[in-house]
Amino acid sequence: MNGTQFIAQILKQEGVTEMTCFPSNALIEEASKAGIRPVMFRHERGAVMAADGYSRMHNGNKFGVVAMQHAAGSENSMGGLSQAFGDNVPILVLPGGYPLEQRHVRPNFSARDNWSGVTKSVQTIDTPSQIKDVMRRAFQALRNGNGGPVVVEMTLDICAMEVPADALDYKSPIASKSVPSKTDIQDAVKMLLAA
């Protein structure tokens, strides 16, 4: 299984059913094969804004996921990404990334370098074996703390490589409660009043 297929499998395991997108990103086809419905847009910003709306509609219980091409596709997403950041909306953004040899060639766009100020978290996949950990951290960030865009830049040549068998054991992170449940509070009040 290559890296892009593994990412699609992780998205499916995490309960993703739709993904907004703008071509060209290999994840779109692999997500479709995994049973995730791609919703194609005419502009990257529109795709990001739709993912934002999806997260808002589900009150953060389900997250909007968006994929787009590297370079100009990522650059065109900045307005929608900034809006989600300003409003603390949790969305997962999966842009393509330049191959390793071209990553730091000027003027190539790096989501990690350019989006760090308008995201909650931004990471780049540097090796196939780290995909499970990068994706786990991404979903951990989506589920916990303040909302905001979480970005995983998918390095093109790395995501086309085979993932080692011992690196395919993805485990979904859990959400940490920041406050007790209402029933726990009610029970505590009853105990205090009865004391």
Secondary structure, DSSP 8 states (H G I E B T S, - for coil): -BHHHHHHHHHHHTT--EEEEES--HHHHHHHHTT-EEEE-SSHHHHHHHHHHHHHHTTTSS-EEEEE-STHHHHTTHHHHHHHHHTT--EEEEEEE--GGGTTSTT---HHHHHGGG-SEEEE--SGGGHHHHHHHHHHHHHSSS--EEEEEEEHHHHTSB--GGG----------SS--HHHHHHHHHHHHH-
